[in-house]
Amino acid sequence: MGIFISSIFGSASIGVFSLLTDHLFIVPSLAPETRMEKLGEQLKVKIVFTTIGYSLLIGALACGNSKGLIFPHFVREEELQPICSVTDKNDVNITVMETKRTAYGNIVLANDFGAIVAPRVNPETLKLISDTLGVEAVHGEIAGLPYVGSLASATNRGVLAHPLIKDEEKELLKSVLRVPVEVGTVNCGIPYVKTGLLGNSYGAVAGLLTTGPELFIIESALDLVE
């Protein structure tokens, strides 16, 4: 258990390109294979190389937890195949959302206990997110902004959120996700935490520019101190 430092395609915004759960690490097809596989071993997950509608921005477009994964409508069957090949369909729900919205990684913040979803998502979509992830899903914001999936990083051990999160928003996250919530930044002061931080129950990966003090807060927030 610990924090690992990495980049993808020379970018410290690793959370934009990748999706991590307690079981899977989904990364772009062109990502460096050796480095990603080593991270997968350290995080105790199966690694999958793919794209979403030919896009490398997997972390922005998809979201999920150990129980389910959600993809935008333009994902192709051949892109889902590598994921399906390493998951048990009886254990992991895979849903392709037939909506105009595409950046589900930016509008859904989830762990295995709950999900916070951008307020403008309609009730039908909210229910589908809830059913797919197997958790309660409720509308919420962070720092008065709807992009909850990019403003925080959540695991089954804790949440690191945007420094300007409001007290009532923090309480909602604690209640729904059922883990402690702390605030911090990544990549030398970036408050869009998820863009530079991926975590699960076994560790975390932070962007290459993340500072020592930021790593200390991440370690505490995600309960990675052994």
QUISUL-V583706 format. One record per pair of residues at least 12 apart in sequence whose ideal C-beta (glycine too) atoms are under 10 Angstrom apart, sorted by the first residue. I is the first residue (numbers start at 1). J is the second residue. Records with the same first field share a line. If there is no record, write none. Layout:
BEGIN
I: J / J
END
This chain:
BEGIN
1: 42 / 43 / 44 / 157 / 201 / 202 / 203 / 204 / 219 / 222 / 223 / 224 / 225 / 226
2: 42 / 43 / 202 / 203 / 204 / 215 / 219 / 224 / 225 / 226
3: 197 / 199 / 203 / 204 / 205 / 206 / 210 / 214 / 215 / 216 / 218 / 219 / 222 / 224
4: 38 / 39 / 42 / 43 / 198 / 203 / 204 / 205 / 206
5: 204 / 205 / 206 / 207 / 208 / 209 / 210 / 215
6: 18 / 31 / 32 / 35 / 36 / 38 / 39 / 198 / 205 / 206 / 207 / 208
7: 32 / 35 / 187 / 196 / 205 / 207 / 208 / 209
8: 27 / 28 / 30 / 31 / 32 / 35 / 36 / 56 / 58 / 59 / 205 / 207 / 208
9: 28 / 30 / 31 / 32 / 56
10: 208
11: 187 / 195 / 196 / 207 / 208 / 209
12: 186 / 187 / 188 / 190 / 195 / 196 / 206 / 207 / 208 / 209 / 210
13: 57 / 59 / 60 / 186 / 187 / 190 / 192 / 194 / 195 / 196 / 197 / 207 / 208 / 209
14: 27 / 31 / 39 / 59 / 186 / 187 / 194 / 195 / 196 / 197 / 198 / 205 / 206 / 207 / 208 / 210
15: 58 / 59 / 60 / 105 / 149 / 150 / 153 / 186 / 187 / 192 / 193 / 194 / 195 / 196 / 197 / 198 / 199 / 205 / 206 / 207
16: 56 / 57 / 58 / 59 / 60 / 61 / 105 / 106 / 150 / 192 / 194 / 195 / 196 / 207
17: 30 / 31 / 55 / 56 / 57 / 58 / 59 / 60 / 195 / 198
18: 31 / 36 / 39 / 47 / 56 / 57 / 58 / 59 / 62 / 105 / 198 / 205
19: 48 / 52 / 58 / 59 / 60 / 61 / 62 / 63 / 64 / 69 / 71 / 83 / 105 / 198
20: 39 / 40 / 43 / 45 / 47 / 59 / 64 / 153 / 155 / 197 / 198 / 199 / 200 / 202 / 203 / 204 / 205
21: 43 / 45 / 46 / 63 / 64 / 65 / 66 / 67 / 68 / 69 / 92 / 110 / 111 / 112 / 155 / 156 / 198 / 200 / 201
22: 43 / 44 / 45 / 65 / 66 / 67 / 111 / 112 / 155 / 156 / 199 / 200 / 201 / 202
23: 44 / 45 / 46 / 64 / 65 / 66 / 67 / 86 / 87 / 88 / 91 / 92 / 200
24: 40 / 43 / 45 / 46 / 47 / 48 / 64 / 66 / 69 / 83 / 86 / 87 / 92 / 200
25: 37 / 39 / 40 / 41 / 42 / 43 / 44 / 45 / 46 / 47 / 48 / 49 / 198 / 200 / 205
26: 45 / 46 / 47 / 48 / 49 / 50 / 51 / 52 / 58 / 59 / 62 / 64 / 69 / 82 / 83 / 86
27: 39 / 40 / 47 / 48 / 49 / 50 / 51 / 56 / 58 / 59 / 198
28: 49 / 50 / 51 / 52 / 55 / 56 / 57 / 58 / 59
29: 48 / 49 / 50 / 51 / 54 / 56 / 58 / 79 / 82
30: 49 / 51 / 56
31: 47 / 49 / 56 / 58
33: 47 / 49
36: 48 / 49
37: 49
39: 198 / 203 / 205
42: 202 / 203 / 205
43: 198 / 199 / 200 / 201 / 202 / 203 / 204 / 205
44: 200 / 201 / 202 / 203
45: 86 / 200 / 201 / 202 / 203
46: 83 / 85 / 86 / 87
47: 82 / 86
48: 80 / 81 / 82 / 83 / 84 / 85 / 86 / 87
49: 82
50: 62 / 75 / 76 / 78 / 79 / 80 / 81 / 82 / 83
51: 75 / 76 / 78 / 79 / 82
52: 71 / 72 / 74 / 75 / 76 / 79 / 80 / 102 / 104 / 105
53: 71 / 72 / 73 / 74 / 75 / 76 / 79 / 102
54: 74 / 75 / 76 / 79
55: 72 / 74 / 75 / 79 / 102
57: 102 / 103 / 105 / 106
58: 71 / 75 / 79 / 105
59: 103 / 105 / 106 / 149 / 150 / 194 / 195 / 198
60: 72 / 102 / 103 / 104 / 105 / 106 / 107 / 149 / 150 / 194 / 195
61: 74 / 75 / 102 / 103 / 104 / 105 / 106
62: 75 / 83 / 97 / 102 / 103 / 104 / 105 / 108 / 149
63: 103 / 104 / 105 / 106 / 107 / 108 / 109 / 110 / 115 / 117 / 129 / 132 / 133 / 149 / 194
64: 83 / 92 / 93 / 94 / 95 / 104 / 105 / 108 / 110 / 115 / 132 / 133
65: 92 / 93 / 108 / 110 / 111 / 112 / 113 / 114 / 115 / 132 / 133 / 134 / 135 / 154 / 155 / 156 / 200
66: 91 / 92 / 110 / 111 / 112 / 133 / 134 / 156 / 200 / 201
67: 91 / 92 / 93 / 110 / 112 / 132 / 133 / 134 / 135
68: 91 / 92 / 93 / 94 / 95 / 110 / 112 / 115 / 129 / 130 / 131 / 132 / 133 / 134 / 135
69: 83 / 84 / 87 / 92 / 93 / 94 / 95 / 96 / 104 / 132 / 133
70: 93 / 94 / 95 / 96 / 97 / 104 / 105 / 108 / 110 / 115 / 125 / 128 / 129 / 132 / 133
71: 83 / 94 / 95 / 96 / 97 / 102 / 104 / 105
72: 96 / 97 / 98 / 99 / 100 / 101 / 102 / 103 / 104 / 105
73: 96 / 97 / 98 / 99 / 100 / 101 / 102
74: 96 / 102
75: 94 / 96 / 97 / 102
76: 96
77: 96
80: 94 / 96
91: 134
92: 132 / 134
93: 131 / 132 / 133 / 134
94: 132
95: 128 / 129 / 131 / 132 / 133
97: 125 / 128 / 129 / 132
98: 125 / 128
99: 121 / 122 / 124 / 125 / 128
101: 118 / 120 / 121 / 122 / 125
103: 118 / 147 / 149 / 150
104: 117 / 118 / 121 / 125 / 129 / 149
105: 147 / 149 / 150 / 194 / 195
106: 118 / 146 / 147 / 148 / 149 / 150 / 151 / 192 / 194 / 195
107: 119 / 120 / 121 / 125 / 129 / 146 / 147 / 148 / 149 / 150
108: 121 / 126 / 129 / 132 / 133 / 137 / 148 / 149
109: 140 / 142 / 147 / 148 / 149 / 150 / 151 / 152 / 153 / 154 / 159 / 161 / 173 / 176 / 177 / 193 / 194
110: 129 / 130 / 132 / 133 / 134 / 135 / 137 / 148 / 149 / 154 / 176 / 177
111: 133 / 135 / 153 / 154 / 155 / 156 / 157 / 158 / 159 / 176 / 177 / 178 / 179 / 199 / 200 / 201
112: 133 / 134 / 135 / 154 / 155 / 156 / 177 / 178 / 179 / 200 / 201
113: 133 / 134 / 135 / 136 / 154 / 156 / 176 / 177 / 178 / 179
114: 130 / 133 / 135 / 136 / 137 / 138 / 154 / 172 / 173 / 174 / 175 / 176 / 177 / 178 / 179
115: 129 / 130 / 132 / 133 / 134 / 135 / 136 / 137 / 138 / 140 / 148 / 149 / 154 / 176 / 177
116: 136 / 137 / 138 / 139 / 140 / 141 / 142 / 148 / 149 / 151 / 152 / 154 / 159 / 169 / 172 / 173 / 176 / 177
117: 129 / 130 / 137 / 138 / 139 / 140 / 146 / 148 / 149 / 176
118: 139 / 140 / 141 / 142 / 145 / 146 / 147 / 148 / 149
119: 138 / 139 / 140 / 141 / 146 / 148
120: 139 / 146
121: 137 / 139 / 146
123: 139
125: 137
126: 138 / 139
135: 176 / 177 / 178
136: 175 / 176 / 177 / 178
137: 176
138: 172 / 175 / 176
139: 172
140: 168 / 169 / 172 / 173 / 175 / 176
141: 165 / 166 / 168 / 169 / 172
142: 159 / 161 / 162 / 164 / 165 / 166 / 169 / 170 / 172 / 173 / 181 / 183 / 191 / 193
143: 161 / 162 / 163 / 164 / 165 / 166 / 169 / 183 / 191
144: 162 / 164 / 165 / 166 / 169
145: 162 / 164 / 165 / 169 / 191 / 192
147: 162 / 192 / 194
148: 161 / 162 / 169 / 173 / 194
149: 192 / 194
150: 162 / 191 / 192 / 193 / 194 / 195
151: 164 / 165 / 169 / 191 / 192 / 193 / 194 / 195
152: 165 / 169 / 173 / 177 / 181 / 182 / 183 / 184 / 191 / 192 / 193 / 194 / 197 / 221
153: 184 / 186 / 193 / 194 / 195 / 196 / 197 / 198 / 199 / 204 / 206 / 218 / 221 / 222
154: 173 / 176 / 177 / 179 / 181 / 193 / 194 / 199 / 221 / 222
155: 177 / 179 / 197 / 198 / 199 / 200 / 201 / 202 / 203 / 204 / 221 / 222 / 223 / 224
156: 177 / 178 / 179 / 199 / 200 / 201 / 222 / 223
157: 179 / 180 / 199 / 200 / 201 / 202 / 204 / 221 / 222 / 223 / 224
158: 177 / 179 / 180 / 181 / 182 / 199 / 204 / 218 / 219 / 220 / 221 / 222 / 223 / 224
159: 173 / 174 / 177 / 179 / 180 / 181 / 182 / 183 / 193 / 199 / 221 / 222
160: 181 / 182 / 183 / 184 / 185 / 186 / 193 / 194 / 197 / 199 / 204 / 214 / 217 / 218 / 219 / 220 / 221 / 222
161: 173 / 181 / 182 / 183 / 184 / 191 / 193 / 194 / 221
162: 183 / 184 / 185 / 190 / 191 / 192 / 193 / 194
163: 182 / 183 / 184 / 185 / 189 / 191 / 193
164: 183 / 191
165: 181 / 182 / 183 / 191
169: 181
170: 182 / 183
179: 221 / 222 / 223
180: 220 / 221 / 222 / 223
181: 221
182: 217 / 218 / 220 / 221 / 222 / 223
183: 217 / 221
184: 197 / 210 / 213 / 214 / 215 / 216 / 217 / 218 / 220 / 221
185: 197 / 210 / 211 / 213 / 214 / 217 / 218
186: 206 / 207 / 209 / 210 / 211 / 214 / 215 / 217 / 218
187: 206 / 207 / 208 / 209 / 210 / 211 / 214
188: 207 / 208 / 209 / 210 / 211 / 214
189: 209 / 210 / 211 / 214
190: 207 / 209 / 210 / 214
193: 206 / 214 / 218 / 221
195: 207
196: 208 / 209 / 210 / 214 / 218
197: 210 / 214 / 218 / 221 / 222
199: 218 / 221 / 222 / 223 / 224
200: 222
201: 222 / 223 / 224
202: 224
203: 222 / 224
204: 218 / 219 / 221 / 222 / 224
206: 218 / 219
END
